Amino acid sequence: MSIDPFGEELPRPRPDSHVIGQDLAQLSIEELDERIAALETEIGRLREAKGRKLDSKTAADAFFKAGS
């Protein structure tokens, strides 16, 4: 198999999202920065959802404890 030195280089396909544990060696610094930003945003969203669930659980625990 020979390589055409004048052939056009095909662009690498970019995955739509980050996959935990995937090989990061082929990603550029810019791609890594984009993924870090996306994951930090997702962490914030997860923390907010967890906070809402904890608030609901606390309210439910107080309601049922008061009724005992």
Backbone torsions as a table, in degrees:
resi	resn	phi	psi	omega
1	MET	NA	126.5	-179.7
2	SER	-109.1	155.5	180.0
3	ILE	-105.9	131.3	178.2
4	ASP	-83.4	110.6	-177.2
5	PRO	-67.2	-16.6	-179.8
6	PHE	-103.6	0.6	179.3
7	GLY	-72.1	154.3	178.7
8	GLU	-77.0	138.0	177.2
9	GLU	-77.7	129.2	179.1
10	LEU	-77.1	136.4	178.3
11	PRO	-67.2	145.2	176.3
12	ARG	-72.0	137.2	174.7
13	PRO	-69.2	137.8	178.9
14	ARG	-99.7	126.1	176.6
15	PRO	-64.8	150.3	-179.4
16	ASP	-69.0	-29.8	-177.6
17	SER	-147.9	171.2	179.3
18	HIS	-81.8	140.0	176.4
19	VAL	-113.8	123.9	-179.2
20	ILE	-57.4	129.3	176.6
21	GLY	86.8	-0.5	-178.4
22	GLN	-70.1	159.1	178.5
23	ASP	-68.7	127.1	-177.5
24	LEU	-102.4	-1.5	-173.8
25	ALA	-61.7	-31.1	-176.0
26	GLN	-87.7	-3.1	-177.9
27	LEU	-86.7	142.5	176.5
28	SER	-77.9	169.4	177.2
29	ILE	-60.7	-40.8	179.3
30	GLU	-63.6	-41.8	178.4
31	GLU	-64.8	-39.2	177.4
32	LEU	-63.7	-43.6	178.1
33	ASP	-60.9	-41.2	178.4
34	GLU	-62.1	-42.3	-179.2
35	ARG	-68.8	-39.2	177.7
36	ILE	-60.2	-46.2	-179.9
37	ALA	-62.0	-43.5	-179.9
38	ALA	-64.2	-41.4	-179.6
39	LEU	-69.5	-36.8	176.9
40	GLU	-64.3	-39.5	176.0
41	THR	-61.9	-44.0	-179.9
42	GLU	-65.6	-38.3	177.3
43	ILE	-61.1	-43.3	177.2
44	GLY	-60.1	-42.7	178.9
45	ARG	-63.8	-40.8	178.2
46	LEU	-65.7	-40.1	178.8
47	ARG	-64.9	-39.0	177.4
48	GLU	-64.2	-43.0	179.0
49	ALA	-63.6	-40.9	178.6
50	LYS	-63.6	-42.6	178.7
51	GLY	-60.4	-42.6	178.1
52	ARG	-63.4	-41.3	179.3
53	LYS	-66.1	-40.6	177.6
54	LEU	-63.9	-40.3	177.5
55	ASP	-61.5	-43.1	178.8
56	SER	-64.4	-42.2	-179.8
57	LYS	-65.3	-42.1	178.9
58	THR	-61.6	-44.0	179.3
59	ALA	-64.4	-42.1	179.7
60	ALA	-66.0	-42.5	178.6
61	ASP	-61.3	-41.9	-179.6
62	ALA	-67.3	-38.8	179.6
63	PHE	-64.0	-48.5	-177.0
64	PHE	-74.1	-28.3	176.7
65	LYS	-70.4	-37.9	179.6
66	ALA	-67.4	-29.9	-178.9
67	GLY	-81.5	-9.1	-177.9
68	SER	-73.4	NA	NA
